[in-house]
Amino acid sequence: MKRPVVVVGGGQAGLSMSYCLKRRDIEHLVFERRRLAHEWREARWDSFCLVTPNWQCQLPGFPYTGDDPDGFMRRDEIVAYIEGYAASFGPPLLEGAAVTELRRDPDGGFALETSTGSLSADQVVIATGGYHVARIPRFAERLAPAIVQLGSSQYRNPDALPDGDVLVVGTGQSGCQIAEDLHLAGRRVHLCVGGATRTARFYRGRDVVAWLDDLGYYDLPVHEHKLGQGVRAKANQYVTGRDGGRDIDLRRFALEGMRLYGRLTGLRDGTFTFSADLQSNLDAADASAEAIKDTIDEHIARNGIDAPPEERYTPVWQPGEPVAELDIEATGVTSVVWCMGFGPDYGWVQAPIFDGRGRPCHDRGVTDVPGLYVVGLPWLYTWGSGRFSGIARDVEYLAELIELGTSSPGSREAARPAADVVG
């Protein structure tokens, strides 16, 4: 039996796509290889919370209606939000059903192999996100078996790790927040600082996110961003919503005893080696935060907004001579948490839609294979495309194309507004 539409992935992107299809009375099935909200439920640490305020949770037809719009939902609250969304419209969701192969059908449309059998579809939406495989360097295999190694999605809490020092590798959102979680629990943390930048949580009386929203940053299309497609490879500025929200200041952590190093470059004879770029990485992170404040100041002045003045950030700690090595045994490191991001794994998709790095090429989620779409990727179209805040715009756009039944590049182009092709 051929289905009109199959959606692969039952996270917030797949559910949002289902909501729009169901509202248009388009028959479809949603395949979720695990349980509803699995990634939020099982792949986040115990103290995890959103870094964007709750008012930005705007899934289509299900905006946040709680009593703390300026707060930051914790892990279990996020799970409840996703579950509540599914319950609100009843998607045709198959949990525990994995799609193992997707290929073009010679008779038209697509053939899918799943853990529950074979089927075909006229159109397919891939909503599995882009974070599939943890990036862990191969030299990690040379660590002694006694060293506990976890990816960021496996970390749960400080007590789950053995006694001793912990090395956290990476300073994106996960790395900084996990390092903070360990630090606040009294663990001695060694942190490898990369090139991710930071932002202030609050500035001049408001959450920085609110200021940026006023400035239209979250509505900026990727092809109008100054970095263009390059913004997709850029790490988000680190900050936290923990305890009502605050800055993450690695320099203050260092002042309080956390040990900071430059980028991790290798491992030899039980010794980690580091680049001498700690100072430049900290300075670049601070410069990014101050540049955002400059933009906000200009916005306030230009529009005559009454906002309280605020002193700028002054570094509270400076690195000394770069530390080039860390002897694992001598230092007492017993655990390593790898927070170096994730890469894509679309090996199950047998269709010519990928670039040289294995990422889908698309224009606002529309691939060059007629009837095959992607959704839920970072900067699919705007900053919010991979988040709760901007997914509605993306799925509404794709649902309209699916409803029109576009089946060729020519008709597809005629049905949508012009946009730069981005990959």
FIVEX-297467 format. One record per residue (C-alpha): residue in one letter; x, y, z. Coordinates in steps of 0.25 Angstrom, whole numbers, plus 5000, padded with zeros to 4 digits. Layout:
<nodes>
AXYZ...
</nodes>
This chain:
<nodes>
M500050005000K500550144996R500450255007P500250395002V501350445012V502250385022V502950465032V504250405038G504550445052G503550475063G504250585071Q503750725071A504050745056G503350625052L502150655061S502050795056M502050745042S500950645046Y500150755052C500150835039L499850715030K498650665039R498050805039R498050795024D497450655024I498650595017E498850455021H500150415026L500950335036V502050375046F503150275049E503850295062R504950185065R504950205080R503950265089L503250395088A504150505094H505350405095E506450505092W505950595103R505650485113E506850395111A507950485105R507950605114W508650615128D507850625141S507950775143F507750805128C506950925124L506651015112V507551125109T506451205103P505251265110N503951185111W503151285103Q504051245091C503351105091Q502451125079L502150995073P501051005063G499651005070F500350995083P500951115089Y501551115103T500351155113G501051125126D501151225137D502651255135P502851305121D504251365125G504751245131F505451125125M504750985125R505550875131R505750735125D504450675131E503650795127I504150795113V503750645112A502350685117Y502250795107I502550695096E501550595101G500450705103Y500650745089A500450605083A499250585092S498650715087F498450665073G498750515072P499750495062P499750365054L501050325061L501750195061E502650185073G503850075073A503750075058A505050105051V505250135036T506450065032E506550095017L505950205008R506050194993R505450244981D504350154975P504550124960D502950134959G502950274966G503050324980F503950254990A504150114996L504350105011E504849985019T504549985033S504649905046T503149875044G503149845029S503249905015L502350015010S502450124999A502050274999D501750384989Q502550484998V503550475010V503950575020I505250545028A505050605042T506250525049G507050655052G508550665049Y509150615062H509350465061V510750425064A511650485075R512950535070I514050465079P515450465074R516050325071F517150345080A516150335091E516250185089R517650185095L517150235108A517350125119P516050045121A515950095136I515650235131V514150255129Q513750315116L512450385113G511850465102S511050585106S509750505103Q510150395113Y510550485124R509450495135N510050555148P511350575156D510950455166A510950355154L512450375151P513550315160D514250395170G515350475164D515650585154V514750605142L515250655128V514150715120V514550735105G513850845098T513150985102G511950985094Q510650985101S510750845106G512150855110C512050985118Q510750945125I511250805129A512550865134E511750965142D510850845147L512150775152H512750895157L511550935166A511550795172G512950815177R513650725166R515050775161V514850795147H515850815135L515250885123C515750885109V515351025104G515051025089G514551135080A513051145084T512651285088R511751335099T510651435102A510151505114R508851455120F508251585123Y508651725119R508051865122G506851805129R506451695120D506851555115V507751575103V506851475095A505751575097W506651685091L507051605079D505651565077D505251715076L506451735066G505851625057Y507051535059Y506251405060D505451435047L506751465039P506751355027V508051285026H508351345012E508351485018H509251445030K510651515028L511251375029G510251315019Q510351155020G511551165029V510651205041R510151055041A511551015045K511651115056A511451075070N510351155078Q510851255089Y510851185102V509951235113T509051165123G507551165128R507951095141D507451155154G506651255146G507751285136R509151345137D510451365129I511451255128D512751315131L513951215129R514851315135R514051325148F514051165149A515551175147L515651275159E514851175167G515751055164M515351005151R516650975142L516551025128Y517350985116G517351015101R516850915090L517150775092T518150725082G518550585085L518850475095R520150405096D520750315107G519550345117T519750495115F518750595108T519350705100F518750845097S518850955088A519351095093D518051165090L517351175103Q517551325104S517051355090N515851265091L515451335104D515651475098A514851435086A513751385094D513651515102A513751595090S512551535084A511751555097E512151705096A511851715082I510451675085K510351775095D510851885085T509651845076I508651855087D509251985092E509052035077H507651985077I507252055090A507952185086R507252185072N505852155077G505952245090I505652125099D505652155114A506652045119P507552045131P509052065128E509951955131E511451945133R512151855123Y512851725127T514251725132P515051595132V515251545146W516351445142Q517451435132P518251305128G519751295131E520651225123P519951125114V519850985119A520350885109E520050755115L519250685126D519750545132I518450465134E518950375145A519750485153T518650585152G517550485157V516650495145T515750375145S514650415135V514550485122V513250555117W513350575102C512550695097M513050725083G511750725076F511050625067G511150595052P510050545043D509750395039Y508850385027G509350255023W507950195022V507550305011Q507850254997A507650384990P508550484983I508350604993F509650615001D510850705001G512250655003R512050655018G510850565018R509850675020P508550695012C508650805002H507250875001D506551004999R505651035011G505550885014V505250854999T506350754993D506650734978V505950604979P504450634976G503550594988L504750584998Y504850685009V505650715021V505250785034G505750815048L507150845044P507950965050W507751085041L506851015031Y506351155028T506551235041W507251225055G505951155061S505851045050G506450945059R505750995072F504351015077S504351155073G504451155058I503951015054A502551055051R502951145039D503751035033V502650925034E501551015029Y502451045017L502650905014A501250855017E500750955007L501650894996I501250755000E499850794999L500050854985G500650714981T501850774975S502550664968S503550724959P504650834961G503850924951S502550924958R503250924971E503951054968A502651114963A501951084976R502951154985P503551284987A504951304982A506051274992D507551244991V507951104990V508751065002G509350935006
</nodes>
